[in-house]
Amino acid sequence: MGAGGVSYFRVMPTCHNPTGRKAYVMNMYVRPEYRRQGIAARMLDLLVADARARGICCIGLEATDAGRPLYEKYGFVPMTHEMELP
């Protein structure tokens, strides 16, 4: 039906992210015949929950035009070249 992934990595710590630990959601995809059934939202729930369980406070992603409404509804905010869930 669909797939999605998350990558974990470290960057230089900042005052907004003192641990420097980040997550990056990628490769979100739902087959056309299964879209608009909440599958992508459920996958995103699982990926974000896993990141939060690992103590990650900064989650980023790049959005297509088709995916942008889902991510904005979820709380991701546009950045210059990606979106981030504060």
C-alpha positions as CSV (number, residue, x, y, z in Angstrom):
1,M,0.0,0.0,0.0
2,G,2.7,2.5,1.0
3,A,6.1,3.1,2.5
4,G,8.0,5.7,4.4
5,G,11.3,6.0,6.2
6,V,13.2,8.0,8.6
7,S,16.9,8.7,8.9
8,Y,18.6,9.6,12.2
9,F,21.7,11.8,12.3
10,R,23.6,14.4,14.3
11,V,24.5,18.0,13.5
12,M,26.3,20.6,15.5
13,P,24.3,21.3,18.7
14,T,22.5,24.7,18.9
15,C,20.4,26.4,21.5
16,H,17.3,25.1,19.7
17,N,18.7,21.6,19.5
18,P,21.3,21.1,22.3
19,T,21.8,17.4,21.5
20,G,22.3,17.9,17.8
21,R,20.2,14.8,17.1
22,K,17.8,15.1,14.2
23,A,15.5,12.9,12.1
24,Y,14.7,13.2,8.5
25,V,11.5,11.7,7.0
26,M,11.9,10.4,3.5
27,N,10.4,8.3,0.7
28,M,6.8,8.7,1.8
29,Y,4.6,7.0,-0.8
30,V,1.1,5.6,-1.0
31,R,0.0,3.7,-4.1
32,P,-2.7,5.8,-6.0
33,E,-5.5,3.4,-5.4
34,Y,-4.9,3.6,-1.6
35,R,-4.6,7.4,-1.2
36,R,-7.0,9.5,0.8
37,Q,-7.6,6.8,3.3
38,G,-5.3,8.1,6.1
39,I,-2.4,5.7,5.3
40,A,0.2,8.4,4.8
41,A,-1.0,10.1,8.0
42,R,-0.7,6.9,10.0
43,M,2.8,6.2,8.6
44,L,3.8,9.7,9.6
45,D,2.4,9.1,13.1
46,L,4.6,6.0,13.5
47,L,7.7,7.7,12.1
48,V,7.3,10.8,14.3
49,A,6.5,8.7,17.4
50,D,9.7,6.6,16.9
51,A,11.7,9.8,16.6
52,R,10.1,11.3,19.7
53,A,10.7,8.0,21.6
54,R,14.4,8.4,20.7
55,G,14.4,11.9,22.2
56,I,14.6,13.7,18.8
57,C,13.2,17.2,18.9
58,C,13.9,18.3,15.3
59,I,12.3,16.4,12.4
60,G,12.7,17.6,8.9
61,L,11.6,16.5,5.4
62,E,11.2,17.8,1.9
63,A,7.7,17.9,0.5
64,T,6.3,17.5,-2.9
65,D,3.3,19.6,-3.9
66,A,1.0,16.6,-3.3
67,G,2.4,15.9,0.1
68,R,2.7,19.4,1.4
69,P,-1.0,19.7,2.7
70,L,-0.5,16.5,4.9
71,Y,2.7,17.8,6.4
72,E,1.3,21.3,7.0
73,K,-1.8,19.8,8.7
74,Y,0.5,17.7,10.8
75,G,2.3,20.8,12.0
76,F,5.4,20.9,9.8
77,V,6.4,24.5,8.8
78,P,8.0,25.5,5.5
79,M,11.7,26.2,5.6
80,T,13.9,27.5,2.7
81,H,14.3,24.1,1.0
82,E,12.6,21.7,3.4
83,M,10.0,21.6,6.1
84,E,10.5,21.0,9.8
85,L,8.3,19.9,12.7
86,P,9.3,22.2,15.6
